[in-house]
Amino acid sequence: MSQTYRSPWMTEELEMLRATARRFFEEEVAPKADKFRKQHGIDRDVWEKAGELGLLCMSIPEQYGGMGATIAHEVVVMEEQARICDTTFGFIPGALNSPGFFHGTATHEQLLKWMPDIAAGKKMIAVAITEPDAGTDVKALRTTARREGDEYVLNGNKIFCTLGQQADMVLVAARTGGAGSGAKGISLFMVEKDKCPGFKVNKVLEKIGQNAMNTAEIFLEEARVPAENLIGGVEGKGFFQLMDVFTRERLSIGIVGIACAERAIELTVEHAKNRKMLGQTLWDFQNTKFELAECLTEARIGRVFIDTLIKDMVDGKPLQPNDAMMAKWWGSEKQCQIIDRCLQLFGGYGYMCEYPIAQLYMDARVAKIYGGSNETLKDVIARSM
């Protein structure tokens, strides 16, 4: 964000990627963002263009169609998306977390079958875990999957499924164990929507923000999938598979939170230095400087912490679940707080949708909820103390 700070993991190669990602977002996404929000989905040709440029599934191994890159490559794309104050592209979860869930849980054969089309942008993937009565508590889900010959039959109801309407395939969590089986009774299944009449998108939900990433309610009514679509090939492993990949998802939410906060500060400094009031600029008021100095300091604290985690991962060190949870709750809390403080300095203009700061504000609020609510994550962190 500031020219006085450079992330320790940045390289010349990543700067080249940044230029490519910036051009893509400025030319392909930003001019059409309003259209995408109104239609609750990104145009598929734009998604495919991202695949052609190698911007999807960058950290997925090359043998499965990815770039075999590091998390640093993905962070650069997240930062460039934040720069245009956008969530319409759906990098999280549609290009990062959903493929990450699949890669972290599937067999080699399953990855060879489905991942190349996902990485190329030819297919979109979503994840259906949350249920009306089982949000953060995945162990309590009620959707069932019973074995009948060479098929599994799925029945249940999923909610808050991001990209659920637009995705071609959906990774569904269902209970293969009996009542009371808890975490050990959960399995994952790949549902190919065009081959599964029992998979029905009931409706697209209207949200406060992030409206181009359609969020759907889904019904599974005698939805039949081939037994070979059991992810990982073994029943009862789904919960533990999900817990492993949730860690990286949470870090990504924290990364985006800090990047959006930094962008909000940049926009507000620019606005303050140009906004005339009472014979001077908004920047000339001491309160403005104090507010923005505090915001920048809090964002920098988050940036340095997250950069440490990214650098460790680039160097081959495993990401610890507690660190990812800390990054998620801190990054999302500061995202909401800092954007709110910045919007206040825009006055009435900050409440107008045509101003990027307003879009940042609307899109930010859910970050404290998805990926595990911040209250739940803090409770889990406390158990290790």
C-alpha positions in Angstrom: 0.0 0.0 0.0 2.7 2.5 1.0 5.9 3.0 -0.9 7.8 2.8 2.4 6.8 -0.8 2.8 7.5 -3.8 0.5 6.4 -7.3 1.4 9.4 -9.5 2.0 8.1 -12.2 -0.3 7.8 -10.0 -3.4 10.0 -10.8 -6.4 10.5 -9.5 -10.0 8.4 -12.4 -11.2 5.6 -11.5 -8.9 5.8 -7.8 -10.1 5.2 -9.1 -13.6 2.2 -11.1 -12.5 0.9 -8.0 -10.7 1.0 -6.1 -14.0 -0.9 -8.8 -15.7 -3.5 -9.1 -13.0 -3.9 -5.3 -12.8 -4.5 -5.1 -16.6 -7.0 -7.9 -16.4 -9.0 -6.3 -13.6 -8.9 -2.8 -15.1 -9.9 -3.9 -18.6 -12.1 -7.0 -18.1 -13.7 -6.7 -14.7 -14.0 -3.1 -13.5 -15.9 -1.7 -16.5 -18.5 -4.5 -16.2 -18.7 -4.7 -12.4 -22.2 -3.1 -12.2 -23.5 -5.5 -14.8 -22.1 -8.5 -12.9 -23.8 -7.3 -9.7 -27.1 -6.8 -11.3 -27.1 -10.2 -13.0 -25.6 -11.9 -9.9 -22.8 -13.5 -11.8 -19.7 -12.8 -13.8 -19.8 -13.3 -17.6 -18.3 -16.7 -18.4 -16.1 -15.3 -21.1 -14.4 -13.1 -18.5 -13.9 -16.1 -16.3 -12.4 -18.1 -19.2 -10.1 -15.1 -20.0 -8.7 -15.4 -16.4 -8.1 -19.1 -17.1 -6.3 -18.3 -20.3 -4.0 -15.8 -18.4 -3.3 -18.4 -15.8 -4.9 -16.4 -13.0 -7.0 -19.4 -11.8 -5.7 -22.2 -9.6 -2.2 -20.8 -9.6 -1.0 -22.9 -6.6 -2.6 -26.1 -8.0 0.2 -28.5 -9.3 0.8 -28.4 -13.1 -0.1 -32.1 -13.5 -3.7 -31.0 -12.7 -3.8 -28.0 -14.9 -2.6 -25.4 -12.4 0.5 -23.2 -12.4 2.4 -25.0 -9.6 3.0 -21.6 -8.1 3.1 -20.4 -4.5 0.5 -18.7 -2.3 2.4 -15.5 -3.0 1.2 -15.5 -6.6 -2.4 -15.8 -5.4 -1.9 -13.0 -2.9 -0.8 -10.7 -5.7 -4.1 -11.3 -7.5 -6.1 -10.8 -4.3 -4.4 -7.4 -3.8 -5.0 -6.3 -7.3 -8.7 -7.2 -7.0 -8.9 -5.2 -3.8 -7.3 -2.3 -5.6 -10.4 -1.9 -7.9 -12.6 -2.4 -4.8 -14.1 -5.5 -6.4 -15.6 -8.9 -5.4 -17.4 -9.6 -8.7 -14.6 -11.7 -10.0 -15.1 -14.2 -7.2 -11.4 -15.1 -6.8 -12.4 -16.1 -3.3 -13.9 -18.6 -3.2 -14.4 -19.4 -6.9 -10.8 -19.4 -8.1 -8.9 -20.0 -4.9 -10.9 -21.6 -2.1 -13.3 -23.9 -3.9 -10.5 -25.4 -6.1 -8.4 -25.6 -2.9 -11.1 -27.6 -1.2 -11.2 -30.0 -4.1 -7.4 -30.3 -4.4 -7.1 -30.9 -0.7 -9.6 -33.7 -0.5 -9.7 -35.5 -3.9 -7.8 -38.5 -5.2 -5.3 -38.3 -7.9 -7.7 -39.8 -10.4 -10.5 -37.3 -9.4 -8.1 -34.4 -9.8 -7.1 -35.5 -13.3 -10.7 -35.9 -14.3 -12.1 -32.5 -13.1 -9.3 -30.1 -12.1 -7.9 -29.2 -15.6 -11.2 -27.7 -16.8 -11.5 -25.8 -13.5 -8.1 -24.3 -13.8 -8.7 -23.4 -17.5 -11.9 -21.5 -16.5 -14.1 -23.9 -18.6 -15.8 -25.1 -15.5 -16.8 -23.4 -12.2 -16.8 -25.1 -8.9 -18.7 -24.3 -5.7 -18.7 -25.9 -2.2 -22.0 -26.7 -0.4 -21.4 -27.2 3.3 -23.6 -24.8 5.3 -27.1 -25.8 6.3 -30.0 -23.8 7.8 -29.5 -25.4 11.2 -25.7 -26.1 10.9 -23.6 -23.0 10.1 -20.2 -23.0 11.7 -20.9 -26.3 13.4 -20.2 -28.6 10.4 -20.5 -31.7 12.6 -24.2 -31.1 12.9 -25.1 -31.2 9.2 -28.2 -33.3 8.3 -27.9 -33.8 4.6 -27.7 -37.6 4.0 -26.0 -39.8 1.4 -27.1 -43.5 1.2 -25.4 -46.1 -0.9 -27.5 -47.8 -3.6 -25.4 -50.1 -5.8 -23.0 -48.0 -7.8 -24.6 -44.7 -6.7 -25.0 -42.5 -3.7 -28.4 -40.8 -3.2 -28.3 -37.4 -1.5 -31.1 -35.7 0.3 -31.0 -32.4 2.2 -30.9 -28.6 2.1 -27.9 -26.4 1.7 -27.8 -22.6 2.2 -25.3 -19.8 1.6 -23.7 -21.7 -1.3 -21.5 -19.1 -3.0 -21.5 -19.5 -6.8 -24.1 -22.2 -6.3 -26.2 -21.0 -9.2 -23.4 -20.5 -11.7 -21.1 -23.4 -10.8 -21.0 -26.4 -13.1 -20.0 -28.7 -10.2 -20.5 -28.6 -6.5 -18.6 -30.3 -3.7 -21.3 -31.3 -1.3 -20.8 -32.4 2.3 -23.3 -35.1 3.4 -23.7 -37.6 6.2 -22.9 -41.2 5.3 -22.9 -42.3 8.9 -26.0 -42.8 11.0 -27.5 -40.4 13.5 -25.0 -39.5 16.2 -22.0 -40.3 14.1 -20.8 -36.7 14.4 -17.7 -35.7 12.6 -16.8 -39.3 11.7 -20.0 -39.7 9.6 -19.4 -36.9 7.1 -18.3 -37.5 3.5 -17.8 -35.3 0.4 -19.3 -35.8 -3.0 -18.8 -34.1 -6.4 -22.2 -33.3 -7.9 -22.1 -32.5 -11.7 -25.2 -30.4 -12.0 -26.0 -31.3 -15.6 -25.9 -35.0 -14.8 -28.0 -34.7 -11.5 -31.6 -33.8 -11.9 -32.1 -34.1 -8.1 -29.8 -31.1 -7.5 -32.0 -28.0 -7.6 -31.1 -24.3 -7.0 -34.1 -23.1 -5.1 -33.3 -19.4 -5.2 -30.5 -16.9 -5.4 -30.3 -15.0 -2.1 -30.2 -11.2 -2.0 -27.3 -9.9 0.1 -26.0 -6.6 1.5 -22.9 -6.9 -0.6 -20.8 -9.2 -2.9 -23.8 -9.4 -5.1 -22.1 -10.6 -8.3 -21.0 -13.8 -6.4 -24.4 -15.4 -6.5 -25.3 -17.1 -3.2 -27.9 -19.8 -3.5 -30.2 -22.1 -1.5 -30.0 -25.6 -2.7 -32.3 -28.6 -2.4 -31.0 -32.2 -2.9 -34.0 -34.5 -3.6 -33.0 -38.1 -4.3 -29.9 -36.6 -6.1 -28.0 -39.5 -7.5 -24.2 -39.4 -8.1 -21.9 -42.2 -9.1 -20.1 -43.9 -6.3 -16.8 -42.8 -7.9 -17.8 -39.2 -7.0 -17.1 -39.9 -3.4 -14.3 -37.5 -2.8 -11.1 -39.2 -1.5 -12.7 -42.6 -2.2 -13.4 -43.3 1.5 -16.5 -42.6 3.6 -16.4 -40.7 6.8 -13.3 -38.6 6.0 -15.1 -35.4 5.0 -15.0 -33.5 8.2 -11.3 -33.9 8.7 -10.6 -33.2 5.0 -12.5 -29.9 5.4 -10.7 -28.8 8.5 -7.4 -29.1 6.7 -8.5 -26.9 3.8 -10.4 -24.4 6.0 -7.0 -23.2 7.3 -5.9 -21.8 4.0 -9.3 -20.3 3.3 -9.2 -18.4 6.6 -5.8 -17.0 5.7 -7.1 -15.8 2.4 -10.0 -13.9 4.1 -7.4 -12.2 6.3 -5.3 -11.3 3.3 -8.2 -9.7 1.5 -9.3 -7.9 4.6 -6.0 -6.1 5.0 -5.7 -5.4 1.3 -9.1 -3.8 1.3 -8.4 -1.8 4.4 -5.2 -0.5 2.7 -7.1 0.5 -0.4 -9.7 2.3 1.6 -6.9 4.4 3.3 -5.4 5.2 -0.1 -8.8 6.4 -1.5 -9.5 8.4 1.6 -6.1 10.2 1.6 -6.6 11.1 -2.0 -10.1 12.4 -1.2 -9.0 14.3 1.9 -6.3 16.2 0.0 -8.7 17.3 -2.7 -11.9 17.9 -0.7 -12.4 21.7 0.0 -14.3 22.8 3.1 -14.2 25.8 5.4 -11.5 27.5 3.4 -9.1 24.5 3.5 -8.9 20.9 2.5 -10.2 18.0 4.6 -6.6 16.9 5.0 -5.7 20.1 6.8 -7.8 19.2 9.8 -5.8 17.5 12.5 -8.6 15.0 13.2 -8.3 13.7 9.6 -4.6 13.1 10.0 -5.1 11.4 13.4 -7.8 9.1 12.0 -5.8 8.0 9.0 -2.6 7.6 10.9 -4.4 5.2 13.3 -5.9 3.3 10.4 -2.6 3.0 8.6 -0.9 1.7 11.8 -3.6 -0.9 12.4 -3.5 -2.0 8.8 0.3 -2.2 8.8 0.2 -4.4 11.9 -2.0 -6.8 10.1 0.1 -6.6 6.9 3.3 -7.5 8.7 1.7 -10.4 10.5 0.2 -11.9 7.4 3.3 -11.3 5.4 5.2 -13.3 7.9 2.8 -16.2 7.4 3.1 -15.9 3.6 6.9 -15.8 3.7 7.0 -18.9 5.9 4.7 -20.7 3.4 6.8 -19.7 0.4 9.8 -21.0 2.3 8.1 -24.4 2.8 6.9 -24.0 6.4 3.3 -25.3 7.1 0.6 -22.9 7.9 -0.6 -23.4 11.5 -4.4 -23.4 12.0 -4.3 -21.0 14.9 -2.2 -18.5 12.9 -4.7 -18.7 10.1 -7.6 -18.1 12.5 -5.8 -15.1 14.0 -5.1 -13.7 10.6 -8.8 -14.2 9.6 -10.4 -12.5 12.6 -7.9 -9.7 12.9 -7.9 -9.0 9.1 -11.7 -9.0 8.8 -12.3 -7.0 12.0 -9.8 -4.3 10.8 -11.3 -4.4 7.3 -14.7 -3.5 8.7 -13.4 -1.0 11.2 -11.0 0.9 8.9 -13.4 1.0 6.0 -16.1 2.4 8.2 -13.7 5.1 9.6 -12.6 6.0 6.1 -16.2 6.2 4.8 -17.0 8.7 7.6 -14.3 11.0 6.2 -16.1 11.0 2.8 -19.2 12.4 4.4 -22.4 12.0 2.4 -20.4 10.9 -0.7 -19.3 7.8 1.1 -22.9 6.7 1.3 -23.3 6.8 -2.5 -22.9 3.5 -4.3 -21.0 5.2 -7.2 -18.0 5.8 -4.8 -15.6 2.8 -4.5 -15.5 3.3 -0.7 -19.2 2.5 -0.5 -18.6 -0.8 -2.4 -15.8 -1.7 -0.1 -18.1 -1.0 2.9 -20.9 -3.2 1.6 -18.7 -6.1 0.6 -16.7 -6.1 3.9 -19.3 -7.1 6.5 -19.6 -10.8 5.7 -15.9 -11.3 6.2 -16.5 -11.5 9.9 -19.0 -14.3 9.4 -17.9 -16.7 6.6 -14.9 -19.0 7.0 -16.0 -19.5 10.6 -17.4 -16.6 12.6 -14.9 -14.5 14.4 -16.4 -15.4 17.8 -16.0 -19.1 17.0 -12.4 -18.7 15.9 -11.5 -16.8 19.0 -13.0 -19.6 21.1 -10.9 -22.2 19.3 -7.8 -20.1 19.7 -8.4 -19.8 23.4 -8.5 -23.5 23.8 -4.8 -23.7 22.9 -3.8 -21.2 25.6 
